[in-house]
């Protein structure tokens, strides 16, 4: 973890909604480095889900329109 954080230098945090859950997007410069989604139940945090795989993060910067 320390190695990953030192690699980022100055990181920017951005609040977002990912898959209907509150989340933090961690940016290193203009690039998304990680996403941490928070799962809530009854007002309590029941899970944290972190993703750093670049292949899985490729669509995070895009907003997807809702449709039926």
TIMIMAR-687527 format. One record per residue (C-alpha): x, z, y; residue number from 1; residue in one letter. Coordinates in steps of 0.02 Angstrom, whole numbers, always signed. Each point is the difference from the previous one (the first is absolute). Example, Ala and Ser with C-alpha at 12.3 -4.5 7.8 and 13.67 -1.06 7.14 Angstrom:
# TIMIMAR-687527
SITE      u      w      v  nr rest
SITE   +615   +390   -225   1    a
SITE    +69    -33   +172   2    s
//
This chain:
# TIMIMAR-687527
SITE      u      w      v  nr rest
SITE     +0     +0     +0   1    x
SITE   +139    +44   +121   2    x
SITE    +83   -169    -31   3    x
SITE   -164    -92    +34   4    x
SITE    -30    +96   +162   5    x
SITE   +177    -27    +63   6    x
SITE    -19   -187    -33   7    x
SITE   -151     -7   +115   8    x
SITE    +90    +65   +153   9    x
SITE   -144    +15   +122  10    x
SITE   -167    -19    -88  11    x
SITE   -169    -25    +81  12    x
SITE   -158    +73    -75  13    x
SITE   -168    -86    +20  14    x
SITE   -168    +72    -53  15    x
SITE   -111   -120    -98  16    x
SITE   -140    -14   -127  17    x
SITE    +60    -70   -167  18    x
SITE   -128    -31   -138  19    x
SITE   -121   +114    +91  20    x
SITE   +122   +146    +12  21    x
SITE    +98    +67   +148  22    x
SITE   +180    -54    -10  23    x
SITE   +168     -7    +88  24    x
SITE    +96   -161    +16  25    x
SITE   +187    +30    +17  26    x
SITE    +90   -137    +96  27    x
SITE   +186    -31    +11  28    x
SITE    +11   -114   +150  29    x
SITE   -133   -134    -20  30    x
SITE     -4    +13   -190  31    x
SITE   -116   +111   -101  32    x
SITE   +108   +114   -106  33    x
SITE   -134   +107    -84  34    x
SITE   -182    +46     -2  35    x
SITE    -62   +175    -42  36    x
SITE   -187    +11    -34  37    x
SITE    -89   +168     -2  38    x
SITE   -145    +31   -119  39    x
SITE   -123   +130    +63  40    x
SITE   -140    +92    -91  41    x
SITE   -108   +134    +80  42    x
SITE   +115     +1   +152  43    x
SITE   +155    +37   -104  44    x
SITE   +148   -109    -43  45    x
SITE    -10    -38   -186  46    x
SITE   +131   -135    -12  47    x
SITE   +140    -91    +91  48    x
SITE    +41   -177    -52  49    x
SITE   +161    -77    +63  50    x
SITE    +48   -183    -18  51    x
SITE   +168    -76    +45  52    x
SITE     -2   -155   -110  53    x
SITE    +16   -148   +122  54    x
SITE   -107   -110   -112  55    x
SITE   -144   +124     +9  56    x
SITE    +20    +24   +189  57    x
SITE     -7   -184    +45  58    x
SITE   -185     +4    +49  59    x
SITE     -2   +167    +90  60    x
SITE    +21    -73   +175  61    x
SITE   -155   -109    -19  62    x
SITE   -176    +60    +35  63    x
SITE   -124    -61   -129  64    x
SITE   -177    -36    +57  65    x
SITE   -137    +86    -98  66    x
SITE   -123   -112    -89  67    x
SITE   -138    +13   -128  68    x
//
